[in-house]
Amino acid sequence: MSTFQPVRGMRDLLAADAETLSHVIDKSRETAELFGFAEVITPIVEPFELLNAKSGEEIRQRMFTFEDMGGRKVSLRPEFTASIARLATTSMKNEPKPLRVFSVGSVYRYDEPQKGRYREFWQANFELMGSNQPEADAEVILLANSVLKRAKLKDFRIKLGHVGVLRGILSQEGVEENTQNAVLQKMDKKEYEKAFELVDDSCRRVLSGMLELNGKDSSETVDNMRNYLKTYNKALSAVENLSSIAKLVNEGGCEIENVDPVFARGLEYYTGMIFELYVPQLEIALGGGGRYDKLIEVFGGQSTPAVGMAMGLDRVALALQSQNVVIKNDQRKRVIVIPIKDTQKSQALKIAQRLREADIPTEFEIMGRKMTKALEDANKRQLDYAVIVGERELANGKVTVKNLSKRTQTEIDIEKLAEKLS
Ligand code: AMP
C-alpha cells in the first residue's frame, strides 16, 4: 500500500522545526503580556461572509472555502483581523477602550508554495482598538520590535509607510476608491507601470515623482515627501502623521531606517500608517501591520480607530534558523530510569514519577530491553543520566546513577536523587 504525504502547501514540523516555531509562539505570547494585550482564542472556521466583508481582494481569492454539512458557506481563516473585528462588534462591544487583543494560531491561504510561503502557516496577531493617536501606532511597531528582539533575531529592519499619502494624492486627483485599491495593489507588488496605467497623465506624473523621494535616512525621506506634496493637503497631513509616528518609535529605542514613500500593502482595510519587518537573509516580510480606522464600522460596530499587526511566525522561525540562532535554553538534564528486573518495575516507576514531579525530564524504560541495550539507546540519544533500579541497592534505599557522558557511576539515596540530578 502507498504511504501518505501532507496536502500540498501543508507541512509536518519535526522536533527541531517544531521547537523553533514553539519558541517564536512563546515569545509572541510573552511580549503580548508585557504590553498588556489579552489573549483570545477564536475559531479556525469562520462564516465566509465575515471574511469576505473586507479582506483584500487578493486574500479573498485565496481562501479555503467550502460548504459544511449543514449547507453553510464557511472558510478557514486567512488572517485574524476579521475574527477580532467580529468580537469587537459583539461580545467585546461594551469593554472599555482601548482594547488590546492578542491571538496566535494557524491561518490558511491558497498561496503558491515556496520557501517561506505555505498554505497553512502561523500568525501572532495584535490589535489595539480605540485610539487614533500616533502613540498607538508607535506602540504596535515597538511591540513588533520587541517580539523579534525577545526571539533573539538579529539585524531586522522596519519599513514604514502611510497609505494616506498615496490615497491623498489619488483622491485629490479624482480617482475613485475601487481604482485606488487596484493602484495600491499593483504598487504593493512593485508593478508601478501597471499601476500608473490605471490613472490619467497628471496623476501619473505625481505618482512617478514619488519614486524619487528616498533620502539618505528616514527623516530626509520624510522631508522630501513634505516638500514634494505641498499642494496635496490630505497627503501632506498623512506625511505629518507618519513623521510623528516615526519620531515616537525612534524615541522608544527602535530605529526606523526605511521610510518608503510608495509603500502599499495588499489588504484594503488600511487607512493610515503601514509597516513591514525584514531580515537580510530573507526577501519576504516577516510580519506587518498598520492602521485601519474604518474596519470595525464595516462589521456593523461603532466607528473605532484601530491599529494592528500580524507576525508570520514560520518566517521568523526560518529567519532564526538562517541566522543559526541557538534557541534551546532548557538546561535541565534528561534522565532515563531502568529497572534491572521485572520485580523492580513498580519501584522504578515510582522513582521516575518523583523525578518528574521535581521537574526533571524523565523517561521510563518501556521496551523491556536488557540493561546494555537500554543504555546503548540512552547514549545514542544523548541523555544525561541513567538511573538503574536494582534489588541490592533498593534494599539500602539507593539506586545506581550513571553519568552517560562522563561514563561514571555512583550510588545515590533515593531520597536525595531529585536534588542531586536537578
Ligand atoms: P498579512 O496578513 O498578509 O499582512 O501577512 C502578515 C504576515 O504573515 C506576513 O508578513 C508573512 O510573514 C506572513 N505570511 C503571509 N502569507 C504567508 C504564507 N503564505 N506563508 C507563510 N507566511 C505568510
Boltz pocket constraint, residues with backbone or C-beta under 6 A from the ligand:
constraints:
  - pocket:
      binder: B
      contacts: [[A, 78], [A, 79], [A, 109], [A, 111], [A, 116], [A, 117], [A, 118], [A, 119], [A, 120], [A, 121], [A, 122], [A, 123], [A, 266], [A, 267], [A, 285], [A, 286], [A, 287], [A, 288], [A, 289], [A, 310], [A, 311], [A, 312], [A, 313], [A, 314], [A, 315]]
      max_distance: 6.0
